[in-house]
Amino acid sequence: MNITKKAIDGIEYNGKTQDIRWDDRIKGFGVRVYPTGLKAFVLTYRHNGRKHIVALGRYGILTVDQARDLAIQKLAELTKGNDPYARNNKAISGKTFTDLCADYVERHASSKKTGHEDVRRIHKHLLPLWKKLEVSSITSEDVAALHHKITKTGSGYEANRVITLVHTLFDKAKEWGYLERGIDNPAKGIKLNAEKKRDRWITPTELPRLAKAIDEETNFYASKAIWMYLLTGMRKSELLKLQWTDVDFERHEIRLEDTKAGRIHYIPLSQEAFQILHSIPRIDDNPFIFCGHKKGSPLINIQKPWNRVKIKAGVEDARLHDLRRTVGSWLAQSGNSLHLVGRVLGHSNASTTQIYARFGQDHVREALEAHGKRIMGVAGKTPMADVVELRRAK
């Protein structure tokens, strides 16, 4: 294609691992489209028998003409036998925080499951303050002031996440040559806000109202997705991207290859979940189970339907992620081990499952009550419950 501003503005992500549209004027010059909607100019070339693909810069920061001129410049260096992107241990002088962010999105965030959150935080919190600053000029005082500023808005958790992102950005800055390796990370040592683990799940009293509200939701695919969320405990991002080819209808099983844990995750389907899937019609030319408004695309967000459902059900304080937490808590309350709960939810770290440990305490209590009565009975002594009853009778 002839890469122009108009052409780039009209491009949409096609779902491939690497969605790159190549220029028909300069060989090796192209524009890459990410699932988040971000677009970046890239250059591919060979040096010493190896193929390289590198980012020239983000579309919007660079114009098409600037990116094309930069590509020509780098290719000219290549004709002299120089690798235009060979890096050494010297810091890149004059590089701004904007340059670092563009590099970070291209080389790191684009491969993360939560990369879209990094992009959002970069644009909302970081670039407005530091976009024109050189990377080396940002201090610990700057980072601490940012953390305090976000915290004052009442978003203590968000403030912590932003500092974690800044820490990663500056680690990458040293790795990629923006800073000397011996320089301290300015996010190091920032005292984070105390966080409490969220402990909200749908109770048996709330469930009938919630079920009725889900069934009455007018967005058909959102309604089915919420039911599947509640029945399987799948992560929202994995659920909404679910394709028909991911379902083994003979084995009653979902097979997820692209998971947060980085390994294949098998999810057995209960009869109820299986019936939900059977009730969803397949749409021609759309591989996704939960179809979006655009042709061939999945549902991107079900927050608005969920807001309607939770208000109608009278569980306004419940978040969508609490449905996944509900699966874990109900499984734990049914006496299932934490190991099994972790396997169902696809946890890669056992500590993540510990939040459900307290739900198993009722069964521990019941087991010890029965054990105590058996011990006292075999010993020929009156169980404590009977003693209490005798005292009441007197």
C-alpha positions in Angstrom: 0.0 0.0 0.0 1.0 3.6 -0.4 1.5 4.7 3.2 -0.2 8.1 3.7 -1.9 9.7 6.6 -5.3 9.0 5.1 -4.4 5.3 4.6 -3.1 4.9 8.2 -6.2 6.6 9.7 -8.3 4.0 7.9 -6.4 1.0 9.0 -7.9 -1.3 11.7 -6.2 -4.2 13.5 -6.7 -7.4 11.6 -6.2 -9.8 14.5 -2.8 -11.2 13.4 0.2 -11.5 15.8 2.1 -9.0 13.7 -0.2 -6.7 11.7 2.2 -4.8 9.5 1.2 -2.9 6.3 4.2 -2.4 4.0 4.9 0.6 1.9 5.1 0.1 -1.9 7.6 3.0 -2.3 10.4 2.1 0.2 11.2 -1.6 0.7 11.2 -2.5 4.3 9.3 0.5 5.5 5.9 -0.1 7.0 3.3 0.7 9.7 2.4 -1.7 12.5 -1.1 -1.8 14.0 -1.6 -3.1 17.6 -4.7 -4.5 19.2 -4.9 -1.4 21.4 -5.2 0.8 18.2 -1.7 2.1 18.5 0.2 2.5 15.2 3.9 2.7 14.8 6.3 3.0 11.9 8.7 0.1 11.5 11.7 -0.8 9.3 12.9 -4.2 8.4 16.4 -4.9 7.1 19.1 -7.6 7.0 22.6 -7.2 8.5 25.3 -9.9 8.6 22.8 -12.4 7.4 20.2 -11.7 10.2 16.8 -10.1 9.7 15.9 -7.2 12.0 12.6 -5.4 12.5 12.8 -2.2 14.5 10.5 0.7 15.5 11.1 4.1 13.9 8.5 5.8 16.1 4.9 6.1 16.9 2.4 7.5 14.4 1.3 10.8 15.8 4.7 11.6 17.2 6.2 11.1 13.8 4.5 12.2 10.6 4.5 9.9 7.5 7.1 12.1 5.8 9.3 12.2 8.9 9.1 8.4 9.3 9.9 7.8 5.6 12.9 10.2 5.7 14.1 8.4 8.8 13.8 5.0 7.1 15.8 6.3 4.1 18.5 7.6 6.4 18.8 4.3 8.3 18.8 2.3 5.0 21.6 4.6 3.7 23.7 3.8 6.8 23.2 0.1 6.0 24.7 0.5 2.6 27.9 1.6 4.3 28.0 -1.6 6.3 26.7 -0.1 9.5 23.9 -1.5 11.5 21.7 1.6 12.0 20.3 0.3 15.3 23.4 -1.2 16.9 23.5 -0.2 20.5 26.4 0.3 22.9 26.8 1.1 26.6 26.8 4.8 26.2 23.7 6.7 27.2 21.5 8.1 24.4 21.9 11.8 25.0 19.0 14.2 24.2 16.4 11.4 24.1 13.2 12.6 25.7 10.7 10.7 28.0 8.4 10.6 25.0 11.0 8.7 23.0 11.4 6.2 25.8 7.6 5.7 26.1 7.3 5.1 22.3 10.1 2.6 22.5 8.5 0.9 25.6 5.1 0.5 23.9 6.8 -1.0 20.8 9.3 -3.3 22.4 7.6 -4.3 25.7 4.0 -3.2 26.3 2.8 -4.6 22.9 3.7 -8.2 24.1 2.0 -7.8 27.5 -1.6 -9.0 28.3 -2.1 -5.7 30.2 -0.2 -3.6 27.7 -3.3 -1.5 27.0 -3.3 -0.4 30.7 0.3 0.7 30.4 -0.5 2.8 27.3 -3.5 4.4 29.1 -1.4 5.3 32.2 1.4 6.7 30.0 -1.0 9.0 28.2 -3.0 10.0 31.3 -0.4 10.4 34.0 3.1 10.5 32.6 3.3 12.2 29.2 1.4 15.3 30.4 4.1 15.9 32.9 7.3 14.7 31.4 6.9 14.4 27.6 9.5 17.1 26.8 12.0 16.2 29.6 15.2 14.3 28.9 15.0 10.8 30.5 18.1 11.6 32.6 16.6 14.7 34.1 13.6 13.0 35.9 14.3 12.6 39.6 13.0 10.7 42.6 11.4 13.9 43.7 9.5 14.1 40.4 8.2 10.5 40.8 7.3 11.0 44.5 5.3 14.2 43.6 3.5 12.3 40.9 2.6 9.5 43.3 1.3 12.1 45.8 -0.7 13.9 43.2 -2.6 10.8 42.0 -3.1 9.6 45.6 -4.8 12.9 46.5 -7.5 12.3 43.9 -8.5 9.2 45.9 -6.9 6.7 43.6 -4.4 5.2 45.9 -4.3 1.9 44.0 -3.8 3.7 40.7 -1.0 5.7 42.1 0.8 2.5 43.1 0.3 1.0 39.6 1.7 4.1 38.0 4.8 4.0 40.1 5.3 0.3 39.3 5.1 1.3 35.6 7.6 4.1 36.0 10.0 1.7 37.7 9.7 -0.7 34.7 10.2 2.2 32.3 13.5 3.3 33.9 14.7 -0.3 34.1 14.1 -0.5 30.4 15.8 2.9 29.9 19.0 1.5 31.4 18.7 -1.8 29.4 18.2 0.1 26.1 20.8 2.7 26.6 18.8 5.7 27.5 20.6 5.9 30.8 23.9 4.6 32.2 23.4 1.3 33.9 24.9 2.5 37.2 22.2 5.3 37.7 19.6 4.6 40.3 16.0 4.1 39.2 14.1 7.3 40.3 11.1 5.1 41.2 13.1 3.0 43.6 12.3 3.6 47.3 9.0 5.4 46.7 6.7 4.4 49.6 3.5 3.0 48.1 0.0 3.3 49.5 -1.3 0.5 51.7 -3.6 -1.8 49.8 -6.4 -4.1 51.1 -7.3 -7.2 49.2 -10.9 -6.9 47.8 -13.2 -9.4 49.3 -16.5 -9.0 47.4 -18.4 -11.9 45.9 -22.0 -12.7 45.0 -23.8 -14.3 47.9 -26.5 -17.0 47.6 -29.1 -14.4 48.7 -28.0 -12.0 45.8 -27.7 -14.7 43.1 -31.4 -15.1 42.2 -31.7 -11.3 41.7 -28.5 -11.3 39.7 -29.6 -14.2 37.5 -32.9 -12.5 36.7 -31.1 -9.2 35.8 -28.6 -11.1 33.5 -31.5 -12.8 31.7 -33.3 -9.5 31.2 -30.2 -7.7 29.8 -31.0 -6.5 26.2 -27.5 -7.0 24.9 -27.7 -10.7 23.9 -24.0 -11.4 23.7 -23.2 -9.5 26.8 -25.8 -11.5 28.7 -24.4 -14.8 27.6 -20.8 -13.6 28.3 -21.7 -12.6 31.9 -23.3 -16.0 32.5 -20.2 -17.8 31.1 -18.1 -15.5 33.3 -20.0 -16.6 36.4 -20.0 -20.3 35.4 -16.4 -20.7 34.4 -14.4 -18.0 36.2 -12.5 -17.2 33.1 -10.6 -13.9 32.8 -12.6 -11.3 31.0 -10.0 -10.7 28.3 -9.8 -14.4 27.6 -13.6 -14.9 27.7 -14.4 -12.1 25.2 -11.8 -13.2 22.8 -13.0 -16.8 22.9 -13.5 -18.4 19.5 -15.5 -21.4 18.4 -12.3 -23.3 17.6 -11.3 -23.0 21.2 -14.3 -25.2 22.3 -14.1 -29.0 22.1 -17.8 -29.9 22.0 -17.0 -33.7 22.2 -15.0 -33.3 25.4 -17.1 -30.5 26.8 -13.9 -28.4 27.2 -12.4 -25.0 26.4 -8.7 -24.9 25.4 -7.0 -21.6 25.9 -3.5 -21.3 24.5 -2.9 -17.5 24.9 -3.3 -17.1 28.7 -2.0 -14.7 31.3 -0.1 -17.5 32.9 1.7 -18.2 29.6 0.6 -21.8 29.4 -2.3 -23.8 27.9 -5.3 -23.8 30.2 -8.1 -26.4 29.9 -11.5 -25.4 31.3 -14.1 -28.2 31.6 -17.6 -27.1 30.8 -20.4 -27.9 33.2 -23.7 -28.9 31.6 -25.1 -25.4 32.3 -22.1 -23.7 30.6 -22.4 -26.1 27.7 -26.1 -25.2 27.3 -25.2 -21.5 27.3 -22.7 -22.0 24.4 -25.3 -24.1 22.5 -27.8 -21.2 22.8 -25.5 -18.8 21.0 -25.8 -18.7 17.2 -22.7 -18.8 15.0 -22.3 -15.7 12.7 -20.8 -16.1 9.3 -17.4 -14.6 8.9 -17.0 -14.1 12.6 -14.8 -16.6 14.5 -15.7 -15.2 17.9 -18.4 -16.6 20.2 -19.4 -13.2 21.7 -19.7 -11.0 18.6 -19.1 -7.3 18.6 -20.8 -4.6 16.5 -18.1 -4.6 13.9 -18.1 -7.3 11.3 -15.8 -10.2 12.3 -14.9 -8.7 15.7 -15.5 -9.8 19.3 -17.2 -7.9 22.1 -14.6 -5.4 23.3 -16.2 -4.2 26.5 -19.2 -5.3 28.5 -18.9 -2.7 31.3 -22.1 -0.8 30.3 -24.3 -4.0 30.1 -22.8 -5.1 33.5 -23.6 -1.7 35.0 -27.2 -2.1 34.0 -27.3 -5.7 35.3 -25.8 -4.9 38.7 -28.0 -1.9 39.3 -31.1 -3.9 38.4 -29.9 -6.7 40.7 -29.2 -4.4 43.6 -25.5 -5.2 43.8 -24.2 -1.8 42.8 -20.9 -2.3 44.6 -20.0 -5.5 42.7 -17.4 -5.2 40.0 -17.3 -7.4 36.9 -14.1 -9.1 38.2 -16.1 -10.1 41.4 -17.9 -12.7 39.3 -14.5 -14.5 38.8 -13.9 -14.1 42.6 -17.4 -15.6 43.2 -16.4 -18.8 41.3 -13.4 -19.1 43.6 -15.2 -18.4 46.8 -18.1 -20.8 46.0 -15.7 -23.5 45.1 -13.8 -23.0 48.3 -17.0 -23.0 50.4 -18.0 -26.3 48.8 -14.9 -27.9 50.4 -12.7 -27.9 47.4 -8.9 -27.5 48.0 -7.1 -24.2 47.3 -5.0 -26.2 44.8 -8.1 -27.1 42.8 -9.5 -23.6 43.0 -6.2 -22.3 41.6 -6.3 -24.8 38.8 -9.9 -23.8 37.9 -9.0 -20.1 37.8 -5.7 -20.6 36.0 -3.5 -19.1 38.7 0.2 -19.4 38.1 1.1 -18.4 41.7 -0.3 -20.3 44.7 -0.3 -17.1 46.7 -3.0 -15.6 44.4 -5.4 -18.3 45.5 -4.8 -17.7 49.3 -7.6 -15.1 49.3 -10.1 -18.0 49.3 -8.4 -19.7 52.2 -10.9 -18.3 54.8 -13.9 -19.8 52.9 -12.7 -23.2 53.8 -12.7 -22.6 57.5 -16.4 -23.6 58.0 -15.5 -27.1 56.7 -12.4 -27.2 59.0 -14.7 -26.3 61.9 -17.3 -28.9 60.9 -14.5 -31.5 60.6 -13.1 -30.7 64.0 -16.5 -30.6 65.6 -17.2 -34.1 64.4 -13.7 -35.2 65.4 -14.2 -33.8 68.9 -17.5 -35.7 69.4 -15.9 -38.9 68.2 -12.9 -38.6 70.5 -15.1 -37.8 73.5 -17.5 -40.6 72.6 -14.8 -43.2 72.3 -13.3 -42.0 75.5 -16.6 -42.5 77.2 -17.0 -38.8 78.0 -20.1 -36.6 77.3 -19.5 -34.3 74.3 -19.4 -30.6 75.2 -22.6 -29.9 73.2 -24.5 -32.4 75.4 -23.0 -30.7 78.5 -24.3 -27.3 77.4 -27.7 -28.9 76.7 -27.8 -30.5 80.2 -27.0 -27.1 81.8 -29.8 -25.4 79.9 -32.2 -28.1 81.0 -31.3 -27.6 84.7 
